[in-house]
Amino acid sequence: MSTPTITSLAFLTPGNFADDDPYPGLEETLRLFEYGEALGYDGAWIRQRHLEHGVGSAAVFLAAAGQRTERIELGTAVIPIGYENPFRLAEDLALADVLSRGRLQIGFSTGMPHADLLGDVVHDGDWRGFDLSYGRIARVVENLRGDYLGGPDTVIHSPGNVQRPRLQPHNPGLAQRIWYGGGSLRSVRWAAENGLGLLSGNIVTGEDTDDFTTAQLKLVSEYRRTLPEDRTARVALGRVIVPLDSADTATRARYRAYAASRHERTLAPQGPRRTLFAPDVVGTAEQILEQLTADPVLAEVTELRLELPYEFHREEYEQILHDVRHLVAPELGHYPSPVQQAGR
């Protein structure tokens, strides 16, 4: 087994906020993006969540994050495509990308969380018969490429301007920075065939195996096997990693209790789709490194994304990011440049 070597280190945060006063939580998440950039992380990602205490529009949040940071990649994992209009979403993402000087990384999924509540609110007509799957993502990517609408002689008139119509701002580079959160063999094949990057986290579908690691290795292998020879796409691995080193005694106990509350789901496939969960990686930096260096999936990739736990506080997130940056990442071969290093 080869030793993992990480060339890109990012984190994914849920963007928690209070029901009766959402601004402080959102502001703290923006500050976390700033903190991660100062520490030397390569990417900061936000979850998109509907009807929950989290960011409902990743494009809006990342536009704000782009004004608060200068270098770090800004990602979303993942946007459930079933609730989105492919053209309007592409407009919002293109605008946010231009404002960030081309730093967006956009992850999609085909799921529709809370569909029983949101389906009829979002869509007119019987949405159950609509194409809310891969084809809808392909339409977003097509729109981002900026092909002209209408025939070669079609123009639109606006004050002081006559132009051929296409999505604006025209920013075709974003179409090369699209990812898919693939948890099944079918989904990773589709991502590879369409040249999308692969996001693989701590949840996969058990296909012919009850073992999470075996299933995830098959996904990565199938993705690379299916990828066209002329394409080089990125694979990023997500893991819940919670170091204890600089946490106080009470916080350490809370971290361990959090992991223990989620451990039972890792013991067997869950539900009719046979969902498999990876155990959280919680312990000292030495213990974490022992687990990570023994992880055969991590040995197959060069990009690692920390999936920060739900409902933690900003100071806890900062402690986790700090300890991983200084105590774990260097042992995996990842160092920030001197201008990016910062203390906690």
C-alpha positions in Angstrom: 0.0 0.0 0.0 1.4 3.4 -1.0 1.7 6.3 1.4 -0.9 9.0 0.7 0.4 12.2 -0.7 -2.0 15.2 -0.7 -1.5 18.1 -3.1 -4.8 19.8 -2.4 -6.3 20.3 1.0 -9.8 21.8 1.4 -12.7 21.8 3.9 -16.5 21.6 3.6 -18.6 23.3 6.1 -22.4 23.2 6.7 -22.9 26.9 7.3 -25.0 26.6 10.5 -27.1 29.5 11.8 -29.8 30.1 14.4 -33.4 30.1 13.4 -34.3 33.4 15.0 -31.1 35.3 14.0 -29.3 33.8 10.9 -26.8 36.6 10.3 -24.2 35.8 13.0 -23.9 32.2 11.8 -23.5 33.2 8.2 -21.0 35.8 9.1 -19.0 33.3 11.1 -19.0 30.9 8.1 -17.6 33.7 6.0 -14.9 34.3 8.6 -14.1 30.6 8.6 -13.4 30.9 4.8 -11.1 33.8 5.6 -9.4 31.7 8.4 -8.9 28.7 6.1 -7.3 30.8 3.4 -4.9 32.4 6.0 -3.9 28.9 7.2 -3.0 27.8 3.7 -6.0 25.6 2.7 -6.4 25.3 -1.0 -10.3 25.2 -1.0 -13.2 26.2 1.1 -16.6 24.5 0.3 -20.1 25.2 1.5 -23.0 22.7 1.6 -26.3 23.8 -0.1 -29.3 22.9 2.2 -33.0 23.5 1.8 -35.5 24.1 4.6 -32.6 23.7 7.1 -30.4 26.0 9.1 -27.8 26.2 6.3 -27.1 28.0 3.0 -30.0 27.7 0.6 -28.2 29.4 -2.3 -24.5 28.4 -2.7 -24.1 30.9 -5.6 -25.1 33.9 -3.4 -22.9 32.7 -0.5 -19.9 32.1 -2.7 -20.3 35.6 -4.3 -20.0 37.0 -0.8 -17.1 34.7 0.1 -15.3 35.8 -3.1 -15.2 39.4 -1.8 -13.8 38.2 1.6 -11.0 36.0 0.2 -8.3 36.4 -2.5 -6.7 33.0 -3.4 -8.7 30.0 -2.0 -10.9 27.9 -4.3 -14.6 28.4 -3.4 -16.7 25.3 -3.8 -20.2 24.0 -3.2 -21.0 20.3 -2.4 -23.5 19.8 -3.5 -26.3 21.6 -5.3 -29.4 19.3 -5.7 -30.2 20.0 -9.4 -33.8 19.0 -9.1 -34.7 22.3 -7.6 -32.8 24.5 -10.1 -33.5 26.1 -13.4 -30.5 25.3 -15.5 -30.2 28.7 -17.3 -30.9 30.9 -14.2 -28.5 28.9 -12.0 -25.8 29.1 -14.7 -26.3 32.9 -14.7 -25.8 33.1 -11.0 -22.8 30.8 -10.9 -21.1 32.6 -13.8 -21.6 36.0 -12.1 -20.2 34.7 -8.8 -17.3 33.2 -10.6 -16.4 36.4 -12.4 -16.6 38.3 -9.1 -14.2 35.8 -7.5 -11.8 36.0 -10.4 -12.4 32.4 -11.5 -12.2 30.5 -8.2 -15.5 28.7 -8.1 -15.7 24.9 -8.0 -19.3 23.7 -8.4 -20.5 20.3 -7.2 -23.9 18.8 -8.2 -26.1 15.9 -7.2 -29.4 14.6 -8.5 -31.1 14.1 -5.2 -34.1 16.2 -4.0 -34.0 16.4 -0.2 -37.5 17.1 1.3 -39.1 16.5 -2.1 -42.5 15.8 -0.5 -42.5 19.4 0.8 -40.6 21.3 -1.8 -41.5 19.6 -5.2 -44.8 21.3 -5.6 -43.5 24.6 -4.2 -40.6 24.8 -6.7 -42.2 23.4 -9.8 -45.4 24.2 -11.7 -47.1 21.0 -13.0 -46.4 17.4 -12.1 -42.6 17.6 -11.4 -42.4 13.8 -11.0 -42.5 13.6 -14.8 -39.7 16.2 -15.4 -36.1 15.4 -16.1 -34.6 16.3 -12.8 -31.5 14.1 -13.1 -28.3 14.0 -15.1 -29.8 15.8 -18.1 -30.5 18.8 -16.0 -26.9 19.1 -14.9 -25.8 18.7 -18.5 -28.0 21.7 -19.4 -26.3 23.8 -16.7 -22.8 22.9 -18.1 -24.0 23.6 -21.7 -25.3 27.0 -20.7 -22.0 27.8 -18.9 -20.2 27.2 -22.2 -22.0 30.2 -23.6 -23.2 29.0 -27.0 -25.2 31.7 -28.8 -29.0 31.4 -28.7 -31.0 31.5 -32.0 -29.5 31.5 -35.5 -26.4 33.3 -36.7 -28.4 36.4 -37.5 -30.2 36.6 -34.1 -29.5 39.7 -32.1 -31.0 41.5 -29.2 -31.2 45.2 -28.6 -30.4 46.9 -25.3 -29.7 50.5 -24.5 -26.5 51.4 -26.4 -25.8 47.9 -27.5 -26.7 45.3 -30.1 -25.4 41.8 -29.5 -25.8 38.1 -30.2 -27.6 36.5 -27.2 -25.9 34.1 -24.9 -25.6 33.6 -21.1 -23.9 36.6 -19.5 -21.4 37.2 -18.1 -19.7 34.9 -20.6 -17.3 32.9 -18.6 -16.7 29.5 -20.3 -13.9 28.5 -17.9 -16.4 27.6 -15.2 -17.7 24.8 -17.3 -14.3 23.1 -16.7 -14.7 23.3 -12.9 -17.8 21.2 -12.4 -18.0 18.2 -10.1 -20.5 15.5 -9.4 -21.0 13.9 -6.0 -21.0 10.3 -7.1 -22.1 7.5 -4.7 -23.0 4.7 -7.2 -21.3 3.1 -10.1 -23.9 4.5 -12.5 -23.3 8.0 -11.3 -19.5 7.9 -11.5 -19.7 6.6 -15.0 -21.9 9.5 -16.0 -19.6 12.0 -14.4 -16.6 10.5 -16.2 -18.3 10.3 -19.6 -19.2 14.0 -19.2 -15.8 15.1 -18.0 -16.9 16.2 -14.6 -14.7 16.0 -11.5 -15.6 13.3 -8.9 -16.5 14.2 -5.3 -16.6 11.0 -3.1 -17.2 11.5 0.6 -18.2 9.4 3.6 -21.4 8.0 2.0 -21.6 5.5 -0.9 -24.0 2.9 -2.2 -23.2 -0.7 -1.3 -23.2 -2.6 -4.7 -22.1 -6.2 -4.3 -20.4 -5.5 -1.0 -21.1 -4.5 2.6 -17.7 -2.9 3.0 -17.4 0.8 2.6 -13.8 0.9 1.6 -14.3 -1.8 -1.1 -17.3 0.1 -2.5 -15.5 3.4 -2.6 -12.4 1.9 -4.2 -14.6 0.5 -6.9 -16.2 3.9 -7.5 -12.8 5.6 -8.0 -11.5 2.8 -10.2 -14.7 2.8 -12.4 -14.6 6.6 -12.7 -11.0 6.5 -14.0 -11.7 3.6 -16.2 -14.6 5.4 -17.9 -12.9 8.8 -18.2 -12.1 9.5 -21.9 -8.4 9.3 -22.7 -8.3 13.0 -23.6 -9.7 14.1 -20.3 -7.9 14.7 -17.0 -10.4 15.3 -14.3 -10.0 15.7 -10.6 -11.0 13.3 -7.8 -11.5 14.7 -4.3 -12.0 12.5 -1.3 -14.1 13.7 1.7 -13.5 12.5 5.3 -14.9 13.7 8.6 -11.6 14.3 10.5 -11.7 15.7 14.0 -8.3 16.1 15.8 -8.3 16.4 19.6 -4.8 17.8 20.1 -5.5 21.5 21.0 -9.1 21.0 22.2 -9.9 21.3 25.9 -11.2 18.4 28.0 -14.8 19.2 27.6 -14.5 19.7 23.8 -12.7 16.4 23.4 -15.5 14.6 25.2 -18.0 16.3 22.9 -16.1 15.3 19.8 -15.9 11.7 21.0 -19.6 11.7 21.8 -20.4 13.0 18.3 -18.5 10.2 16.6 -20.0 7.6 18.9 -23.6 8.7 18.1 -22.8 8.1 14.4 -20.9 4.8 14.7 -23.8 2.4 14.6 -24.7 3.4 11.0 -21.2 2.3 9.9 -21.7 -1.3 10.9 -24.1 -2.4 8.1 -25.8 -1.2 5.0 -28.6 1.2 5.7 -32.0 1.4 4.0 -33.3 0.0 0.7 -30.4 1.6 -1.2 -27.9 -0.1 0.9 -26.1 3.1 1.9 -22.7 2.6 3.5 -21.1 5.2 5.9 -17.4 5.7 6.7 -16.5 6.0 10.4 -15.5 9.5 11.5 -11.8 9.9 12.0 -11.5 11.3 15.6 -8.4 11.2 17.8 -5.0 12.8 18.3 -3.0 13.8 15.2 -0.9 10.6 15.6 -4.0 8.4 15.8 -5.6 10.2 12.8 -2.4 9.8 10.7 -2.4 6.1 11.5 -5.9 5.7 10.2 -5.4 7.9 7.1 -2.1 6.3 6.0 -3.9 2.9 6.3 -6.8 4.2 4.2 -6.4 2.6 0.7 -8.8 5.1 -0.9 -6.8 8.1 0.3 -3.7 6.4 -1.3 -5.5 6.6 -4.7 -6.2 10.3 -4.7 -4.2 13.6 -4.1 -7.1 15.8 -3.0 -8.5 15.7 0.5 -11.6 17.6 1.7 -12.3 17.8 5.5 -16.1 17.4 6.0 -16.7 19.5 9.1 -19.4 18.2 11.5 -22.8 19.7 11.7 -23.8 22.0 14.5 -20.3 22.8 15.9 -19.2 26.3 16.8 -16.8 28.5 14.8 -14.0 28.2 17.4 -14.3 24.4 17.2 -14.2 24.5 13.5 -11.1 26.7 13.7 -9.4 24.4 16.1 -10.1 21.4 13.8 -8.7 23.3 10.8 -5.7 24.5 12.7 -4.7 21.1 14.0 -5.2 19.4 10.6 -3.2 22.1 8.9 -0.3 22.0 11.3 -0.2 18.5 12.7 -1.7 16.2 10.0 -1.3 17.8 6.5 2.5 18.1 6.6 2.8 14.4 7.4 0.7 13.7 4.2 3.1 15.9 2.1 1.0 19.1 2.0 2.6 22.4 3.0 1.3 25.9 2.5 3.5 28.4 0.8 5.3 30.8 3.3 2.9 33.7 2.5 -0.1 31.6 3.3 1.0 30.4 6.7 -0.8 31.8 9.8 -1.0 30.9 13.4 -4.2 30.3 15.3 
